[in-house]
Amino acid sequence: MNEKGREWEEAVAGRSAPGGGCPSGLRMSAVMRRKILVADDNAASRELIREVLETIGYDVVEAADGADAVARVRESAPGLVLVDIQMPHLDGYGVLRELRADPRLARLRVVALTAFAMQGDRERAIEAGFDGYITKPVEIAALRQEIERLL
């Protein structure tokens, strides 16, 4: 197992971060807290979010569809996933189900991103197991606040 794999295994062992800084008892290294996966089939949306996140100090991994998102989470061990609800191959809800079904990834924080914000959508997303919900176009202050809340 490589170093990232060992780091991920240790992180999901359920230990709390020093000072209780990590919700749900998941212990993460500083590197993991600084890495965010952005999954969106819209390249312009991914690029905008990546630029904002990199500007405020996060490392960003990108995925263009849901299946790619799940694979990249397993490869890169991010501390947080921002996932578009409507993507090809596997939608955001499918990504969430895949991550929650894997014991190593079940506690990973996952935030829904959507351009189709209708009444009740936020509640449905949270009930489905998303840890947060952000509408597009993304408001930079709201994005930053949600990330800080979860990491």
N, C-alpha and C positions, 0 to 999 in steps of 0.2 A: 504494500500500500504506500502511495506517495505521501509527501508531507501534507498536501491539501486534504487528502482522504483522511489522514489521521486527525487533522485539525477539525474536520467536519464530524468525525466520529466522536471526538471529545466534546464538541459543542452540543451535539444533540443528546448527550448522555443525561441531560436534565438538570445539570448543576446551574445555579444562579450566577449571574455575573457579579463581580465585586460591586458592592453598594446597591445591589438589587436593581441595576440599571436596565436589565433586559426582561421584558414582559414574558410571561408564561414559563418562567424558570429556565429558559434556554440560555446557556452560557455561550457567548461569542467572543472571539478574539477581536482586538481592535481592527485587524485587517478585514475580518468578516463584516463587522459593523460598517465599514467604509465601502463595501462592495454591494452594488445594487444591480439586479438584472432587470432590464426593461424589455418587455415583450409586446410588440405592436407590429401589425402588418403594414402600417403606414410609415414609410421611411422618413418622411418629413417630421412626423410626430416623434418618432424615436430619436431623430437627430436633435430636435429642440429639447427634449427631456434630457438627453445625454449631455448636451452643452450646459444646461442649467445645473445638472448634478455635478459635472466635472468642475464647473466654476465655483461651486460651494464646497469642493473637496472630496467628492466621492469618486470611486473607481466604478466604471459602468461596463457591464456586459450586455450585449444586445442579442435579441432573438426576433426573427421575422414572422414566426408562427408559433402555435401552441406546442407542437411536437418538438420543435427546436428549443423552445423555452424549457421544457422538462429536461431535455438532454443537457442543455447548458447549465441548468441548476445543478445537476449531478456532477458536471465537470468542474464548475467554478466555485461552488459553495458560497453563494452570496448571503448577506445578512438580511436582505429584503428583496422581494420580487414585486414589480409593478407590471400588471398584466392587463392588456386590452381584453374586454369581454368578447368582442366579435373579431375572431381571427380564423384563417383557414386551417385545415387539418385537425385542429383541436382548439375549441374556443376557450375563453378564460375560465369558465366553469369546469371544463374538462381538465385544464391544467391544474386547477385547484384540487379536483378529485384525485388526480395522479399523485400530486405532492402529498396530500393528506393520507393516501393509501400506503405510502412508503414510510415505515417507522423512522427511518433516518431523516426524513424531510417533513414529517407531520407537524412539527412545531415552527417551521419556517414561516415568517410573516409574509403574507401575500395581500397586496392591495389591488382592487379592481380599478381599471381605467375605462371610462366609456364616454362616447360622444352622444349617446342616446339616453340621456337622463330624463326619465319619466317619473311621475309620482309613484312612489313605492319601490323603485329600482334599488335605492340605497338599502332599504330594509331587506329586500330579497337577497342582495349580495351578502350582507352581514349574516343573515340567517343561513345562507349557504356555507358560511365559514370564512369568508374574506375578513381580514383584519382591519381593512379600511376601504374607502371608496372615494375616488377622485374623478371629477367630470372634466371632459375636454371641451374646448381648449383649456389646457392646464393653467391655472393661476399659480405663479411662482411662489407666492407667499403661502398658499394653501398646500402646495406640494412640499415645501420645506417644513411646514408645521406638522404635516402628517408623518413625514420621515422621522423627524425628531421625536415625535410621540412614540413611534414604533421601535426605534433603535435606541 
